[in-house]
Amino acid sequence: MIGGNVELTVYNKLSYDKNEIGEVEASNSEGEKIMGFLDYISGSADLSKFHAKVEESTHIFICDYADNAWMFNSAVTKCNVSGYGEFQILLVDDPMGLHQHIEVYLKYIGDLHSVM
């Protein structure tokens, strides 16, 4: 069992609504919350230059294996990691199909509460 020290909250896309000026916006709701570990990915290697989703990733979230539908649903594209901000979900991997843990490759989008 991996456990974890941060919580990942998945955003579910519910529908597309029009705002007050007529633009179409996706409305999201919070979905499942999962405990795990978040790690920063740094460095580069020529061997991985063709793995675009992995190369584009800024962080990796590692958690216990669970047979959750969101993990393999391509419509789920965003998440929030408590204390770290919003991320785009690029790839969800069950390494070698062993069902021991899940690796979620993430791209940092930003912190909703920061002012730049």
Sine and cosine of phi, psi and omega as CSV:
sin_phi,cos_phi,sin_psi,cos_psi,sin_omega,cos_omega
0.00,0.00,0.77,-0.63,-0.06,-1.00
-0.99,0.13,-0.70,0.72,-0.06,-1.00
0.98,0.22,-0.75,-0.66,0.06,-1.00
0.50,-0.87,0.20,-0.98,0.02,-1.00
-0.81,-0.59,-0.04,1.00,0.09,-1.00
-0.72,-0.69,0.38,-0.93,-0.03,-1.00
-0.93,-0.38,0.79,-0.61,0.06,-1.00
-0.99,-0.17,0.80,-0.61,0.04,-1.00
-0.92,-0.39,0.84,-0.55,-0.03,-1.00
-1.00,0.06,0.65,-0.76,0.09,-1.00
-0.99,-0.14,0.80,-0.60,0.07,-1.00
-0.99,-0.13,0.76,-0.65,0.10,-1.00
-0.98,0.19,0.85,-0.52,-0.02,-1.00
-1.00,-0.08,-0.80,0.60,-0.08,-1.00
-0.31,-0.95,0.09,-1.00,0.08,-1.00
-0.92,-0.39,0.82,-0.58,-0.02,-1.00
-0.85,-0.52,0.33,-0.94,0.08,-1.00
-0.99,-0.12,0.68,-0.73,0.05,-1.00
-1.00,0.09,-0.13,-0.99,-0.11,-0.99
-0.91,0.41,-0.33,0.94,0.04,-1.00
-0.96,-0.29,0.21,0.98,0.11,-0.99
1.00,-0.02,0.06,1.00,0.04,-1.00
-0.98,0.22,0.56,-0.83,0.03,-1.00
-1.00,0.06,0.80,-0.61,0.01,-1.00
-0.78,-0.62,0.60,-0.80,0.08,-1.00
-0.99,0.14,0.75,-0.67,0.08,-1.00
-0.99,-0.16,0.76,-0.65,-0.06,-1.00
-0.92,-0.39,0.43,-0.90,0.15,-0.99
-0.74,-0.67,0.43,-0.90,0.02,-1.00
-0.95,0.31,0.69,-0.73,0.02,-1.00
-0.94,-0.33,-0.68,-0.73,-0.08,-1.00
-0.93,0.38,0.53,-0.85,0.06,-1.00
-0.91,-0.42,0.73,-0.68,-0.08,-1.00
-0.74,-0.68,0.71,-0.71,0.06,-1.00
-1.00,0.04,0.61,-0.79,0.03,-1.00
-0.11,-0.99,-0.29,-0.96,0.00,-1.00
-0.88,-0.48,0.65,-0.76,0.04,-1.00
-0.95,-0.33,0.74,-0.67,0.01,-1.00
-0.76,-0.65,0.61,-0.79,0.03,-1.00
-0.99,0.12,0.70,-0.72,0.03,-1.00
-0.98,-0.20,0.81,-0.59,0.03,-1.00
-0.71,-0.70,0.24,-0.97,0.01,-1.00
1.00,-0.01,0.14,-0.99,0.04,-1.00
-0.54,-0.84,0.44,-0.90,0.03,-1.00
-0.58,-0.81,0.66,-0.75,0.00,-1.00
-0.89,0.45,-0.44,0.90,-0.05,-1.00
-0.94,0.35,-0.37,0.93,-0.06,-1.00
-0.97,-0.26,0.20,0.98,-0.11,-0.99
-0.92,0.38,-0.31,0.95,0.00,-1.00
-1.00,-0.09,-0.10,0.99,0.04,-1.00
-1.00,-0.06,0.98,0.20,-0.18,-0.98
-0.84,0.54,-0.69,0.72,-0.05,-1.00
-0.92,0.40,-0.64,0.77,0.01,-1.00
-0.95,0.32,-0.67,0.74,-0.02,-1.00
-0.91,0.41,-0.55,0.83,-0.01,-1.00
-0.98,0.22,-0.27,0.96,-0.05,-1.00
-0.93,0.37,0.61,-0.79,0.08,-1.00
-0.96,-0.28,-0.41,0.91,-0.04,-1.00
-0.61,-0.79,0.32,-0.95,0.12,-0.99
-0.76,-0.65,0.70,-0.72,0.04,-1.00
-0.94,-0.35,0.82,-0.57,-0.03,-1.00
-0.91,-0.42,0.78,-0.63,-0.02,-1.00
-0.60,-0.80,0.17,-0.99,0.05,-1.00
-0.89,0.46,0.49,-0.87,0.04,-1.00
-0.94,0.34,0.69,-0.72,0.12,-0.99
-0.53,-0.85,0.62,-0.79,-0.01,-1.00
-1.00,0.08,0.93,0.37,-0.03,-1.00
-1.00,-0.09,0.68,-0.74,-0.03,-1.00
-0.90,0.44,-0.58,0.82,-0.05,-1.00
-0.89,0.45,-0.50,0.86,-0.08,-1.00
-0.89,0.45,-0.48,0.88,-0.06,-1.00
-0.89,-0.45,0.32,0.95,0.02,-1.00
-0.98,-0.17,0.89,-0.45,-0.07,-1.00
-0.94,0.33,-0.23,0.97,0.01,-1.00
-0.97,0.24,-0.35,0.94,0.03,-1.00
-1.00,0.09,0.92,-0.39,-0.10,-0.99
-0.82,-0.57,-0.16,0.99,-0.03,-1.00
-0.77,-0.63,0.43,-0.90,0.08,-1.00
-0.46,-0.89,0.21,-0.98,0.06,-1.00
-0.81,-0.59,0.72,-0.69,0.07,-1.00
-0.94,-0.34,0.85,-0.52,-0.11,-0.99
-0.80,0.60,0.83,-0.56,0.03,-1.00
1.00,0.08,-0.11,0.99,-0.06,-1.00
-0.86,-0.51,-0.34,0.94,0.05,-1.00
0.94,-0.34,-0.28,-0.96,-0.05,-1.00
-1.00,-0.05,0.56,-0.83,0.01,-1.00
-0.70,-0.71,0.46,-0.89,0.15,-0.99
-1.00,-0.10,0.73,-0.68,0.03,-1.00
-0.99,0.11,0.88,-0.48,-0.02,-1.00
-0.99,-0.15,-0.63,0.78,-0.09,-1.00
-0.41,-0.91,0.68,-0.73,0.11,-0.99
-0.89,-0.46,0.82,-0.57,-0.13,-0.99
-0.77,-0.63,0.71,-0.71,0.18,-0.98
-0.97,-0.26,1.00,-0.06,-0.14,-0.99
-0.79,0.61,0.83,-0.56,0.03,-1.00
0.83,0.56,0.27,0.96,0.03,-1.00
0.90,0.43,0.44,0.90,-0.06,-1.00
-0.99,0.12,-0.21,0.98,-0.01,-1.00
0.85,0.53,0.59,0.81,0.05,-1.00
-0.99,-0.11,-0.68,0.74,0.04,-1.00
-0.43,-0.90,0.21,-0.98,0.01,-1.00
-0.88,-0.47,0.67,-0.74,0.11,-0.99
-0.93,-0.38,0.84,-0.54,0.01,-1.00
-0.93,-0.38,0.92,-0.38,0.01,-1.00
-1.00,0.10,0.79,-0.61,-0.14,-0.99
-0.83,-0.55,0.46,-0.89,0.13,-0.99
-0.86,-0.50,0.83,-0.56,-0.06,-1.00
-0.92,0.39,0.80,-0.59,0.04,-1.00
-0.99,-0.15,-0.69,0.73,0.01,-1.00
0.44,-0.90,0.15,-0.99,0.02,-1.00
-0.99,-0.17,0.82,-0.57,-0.03,-1.00
-0.90,0.43,-0.41,0.91,-0.10,-0.99
-0.98,-0.18,-0.05,1.00,-0.02,-1.00
-1.00,0.07,0.47,-0.88,0.04,-1.00
-0.89,-0.45,0.84,-0.54,-0.02,-1.00
-0.94,-0.35,0.00,0.00,0.00,0.00
